Amino acid sequence: MKTNKDRCEVILAGSGGQGLVVSGIMLAEAAILEGKNVVQTVSYGIATRGGFSMAEVIIDKEEIIFQQVQKADIVLTLTEEAMEKFQSFADSGTSIIYDSTLLEERRGSNICGYPFTDMAGKLGHVGMANIIALGFMAQKAKMIGTDSLEKVIQERFSGNVMEMNLKALQAGVNLAL
């Protein structure tokens, strides 16, 4: 996985309801806290819950002219449909990360699976798989500091939900170490 670049282009793809749009927004907010320039866009099918859903995030130290990902550095896929759509990106050097709990095992250069949903279930809620994946990507790619993501979680959530999301974030960070 590419690390410590001035510019990082990320695609989060899966199914509506998996929290990918929220993850994209949180990633963008964390980068803004660090003084970086950010563009975040979303795309989803007619049926938001269950249909194809995708968030794109571009983080750059310089001004961002074009608002869509042109050469993804990292793609997170949480469904077979998303994997089929983006798997070929690995051939050009893009890191493809997939949820090995939900998808068939893949092998190849630049393709790695991690049990995000299984880990989330063990933490108490499978709906936190997106936060685990976000923590993993942030730590592994060094695109933003995980402390910035912690601040975003603390501002966005409260009480038990905040605590659960902070634990999920830390689980993803630990997985990347």
C-alpha positions in Angstrom: 0.0 0.0 0.0 1.3 3.4 -0.9 2.1 5.7 2.0 3.0 9.3 2.9 2.1 10.9 -0.4 1.1 14.5 -0.8 -2.0 13.4 -2.7 -4.1 10.3 -1.9 -7.2 9.2 -4.0 -9.5 6.7 -2.2 -12.6 4.8 -3.4 -14.9 3.2 -0.9 -17.3 0.8 -2.6 -20.0 -1.6 -1.6 -23.7 -1.6 -0.8 -26.0 1.1 0.5 -26.3 0.7 4.3 -22.7 -0.4 4.9 -21.7 3.1 6.0 -19.3 3.9 3.1 -20.8 7.4 2.5 -20.4 8.2 6.2 -16.8 6.8 6.1 -16.0 9.0 3.1 -17.3 12.1 4.9 -15.4 11.2 8.0 -12.2 10.7 6.1 -12.7 14.0 4.4 -13.4 15.8 7.7 -10.3 14.3 9.3 -8.2 15.5 6.5 -9.7 19.0 6.8 -8.8 19.0 10.5 -5.2 18.5 9.4 -5.3 21.5 7.0 -5.4 19.4 3.8 -7.5 20.1 0.8 -10.3 17.6 0.2 -12.9 16.6 -2.3 -15.5 14.0 -1.3 -18.2 12.7 -3.7 -20.8 9.9 -3.5 -22.6 7.8 -6.0 -25.4 5.3 -5.3 -28.1 3.5 -7.0 -31.8 4.1 -6.9 -32.2 1.8 -3.8 -29.9 3.4 -1.3 -30.0 0.5 1.1 -28.8 -2.6 -0.7 -27.9 -1.0 -4.0 -24.4 -0.2 -5.2 -22.9 2.6 -3.2 -19.6 4.4 -3.6 -17.7 7.3 -2.0 -14.6 8.9 -3.5 -12.2 11.0 -1.4 -9.2 13.0 -2.7 -6.8 14.4 -0.1 -4.1 16.7 -1.3 -1.7 19.3 0.1 -2.2 21.3 -3.1 -5.4 22.7 -4.7 -7.7 20.0 -6.2 -8.8 21.0 -9.7 -10.7 17.9 -10.8 -13.2 16.5 -8.2 -13.3 12.8 -9.2 -10.7 10.1 -8.6 -8.6 9.7 -11.7 -5.9 7.2 -10.4 -7.0 5.5 -7.2 -4.3 4.7 -4.6 -6.7 2.6 -2.5 -10.0 1.0 -3.1 -12.0 -0.6 -0.3 -14.6 -3.1 -1.5 -17.2 -4.6 0.7 -19.3 -6.5 -1.9 -18.6 -8.9 -4.7 -20.2 -6.3 -7.1 -17.7 -3.7 -6.0 -14.8 -6.1 -6.2 -15.8 -7.1 -9.8 -15.9 -3.4 -10.7 -12.5 -2.4 -9.3 -10.4 -5.6 -9.1 -8.6 -4.7 -12.4 -7.3 -1.5 -10.8 -4.8 -3.7 -8.9 -3.0 -4.4 -12.2 -2.0 -0.7 -12.4 -0.8 -0.5 -8.8 -3.9 0.4 -6.9 -4.2 -1.3 -3.5 -7.4 -3.2 -3.3 -8.6 -4.0 0.2 -11.6 -6.2 0.7 -13.7 -7.6 3.5 -12.7 -11.3 3.6 -15.8 -12.0 5.8 -18.1 -11.1 3.0 -16.2 -11.7 -0.2 -14.6 -14.8 -1.8 -10.8 -15.0 -1.3 -8.8 -13.2 -3.9 -5.1 -13.5 -4.6 -2.8 -11.3 -6.5 -0.5 -8.4 -6.4 -2.0 -5.4 -4.6 -5.1 -7.3 -3.4 -5.5 -8.1 0.3 -8.5 -9.3 2.4 -9.2 -8.6 6.0 -12.1 -9.8 8.2 -13.6 -6.4 8.9 -17.2 -7.6 9.4 -16.1 -10.6 11.5 -14.1 -8.2 13.7 -17.0 -5.8 14.0 -19.3 -8.7 15.1 -16.9 -9.6 17.8 -17.0 -5.9 19.0 -20.8 -6.1 19.2 -22.1 -4.7 15.9 -21.3 -5.8 12.3 -22.3 -2.3 11.2 -19.0 -1.0 12.5 -17.0 -2.8 9.8 -16.7 0.5 7.9 -15.0 2.2 10.8 -12.6 -0.8 11.3 -11.7 -0.6 7.6 -11.3 3.2 7.9 -8.9 2.9 10.8 -7.0 0.2 9.0 -6.6 2.3 5.8 -5.6 5.5 7.7 -3.0 3.7 9.7 -1.6 1.6 6.8 -1.5 4.3 4.1 -0.7 7.2 6.5 -3.0 9.4 4.5 -4.3 11.1 7.7 -3.6 10.7 11.3 -5.8 8.4 13.3 -6.0 11.0 16.0 -7.9 13.2 13.5 -10.4 10.4 12.9 -10.8 10.1 16.6 -11.7 13.7 16.8 -14.2 13.4 14.0 -15.9 10.4 15.7 -16.0 12.3 19.0 -17.7 15.3 17.2 -20.1 13.1 15.2 -21.3 10.6 17.8 -22.0 10.6 21.5 -22.3 8.2 24.4 -22.2 4.5 23.8 -22.2 4.9 20.0 -19.1 7.1 20.2 -17.3 4.6 22.4 -18.2 1.7 20.1 -16.9 3.6 17.1 -13.6 4.6 18.8 -13.1 0.9 19.7 -13.8 -0.1 16.1 -11.3 2.6 14.8 -8.7 1.3 17.2 -9.3 -2.3 16.1 -8.6 -1.2 12.5 -5.5 0.6 13.5 -4.2 -2.4 15.4 -4.9 -4.7 12.4 -2.7 -2.4 10.3 0.2 -2.5 12.8 
